[in-house]
């Protein structure tokens, strides 16, 4: 777990572990929390000091367990928090307004459990707010996502079954570094032992996850979002190389990480990357960069830019003058 997690948060996490896994030993609790056994015992003491009856027993079947009648503390929301929860759910998953949606069902239970003074506005917001579906969004299996989260948290190597966009399926052994949500899609950033390289996999295309006893150490001090963005710009089918006459400091704000890597080149700079969709690269990305450029490679991107330029040229060309009417004689 990250070092900035508070003792209270870890104590609550320990409470949840003991609730779902009775007879958890101090060593097991430490492993699931990512701390030392001494720290794990301290979190148990924090729970006891808060009045939670945590019992302990020795022997082969011993460990910590919650006393009879233990109840998790209630969750209290302010009205602003409740409205923020509904807004976030609708923003990230428009189908939550539908009672048949998994997240919508869960959100409905939360709203119904809120006090009238808090829940009324949240219920009205959910009922009358509408959200347009995001065509690029994809919602992975919660069970697969939960298994990956646990593997990331406990730094356990996993065996994956993956299906590519083309429908090809293969088994993969990977070190799961992080899960990243980007533009409505969930990605697994990992080290692939199959290709011995960094890979990003769509979580909604992962068909199964199995934990292995092997551990791993993620890269030191890495930013998952930045790493994902940079990785999305490499390893695709069509290479790209675009040269700008402007210096990198001026071009960089207009370059999205998936477009590739921007490097100095003389008085200007060069953008080196790859793409699976040259037409999109030309029309949506390069067309938005307000600097002169030339495409030096690859051929697919050059063809896409030429086609786009021809369309724009034709759009502003003067119409030929009308000729004399055809003779009817």
Beta strands, then each sheet from edge to edge (+ up, - down):
strand 1: 54-57
strand 2: 63-66
strand 3: 156-163
strand 4: 169-182
strand 5: 185-192
strand 6: 197-202
strand 7: 206-215
strand 8: 238-244
strand 9: 261-265
strand 10: 268-275
strand 11: 293-297
sheet 1: 1+ 2-
sheet 2: 6+ 5- 4+ 3- 7+
sheet 3: 9+ 10- 8+ 11-
end
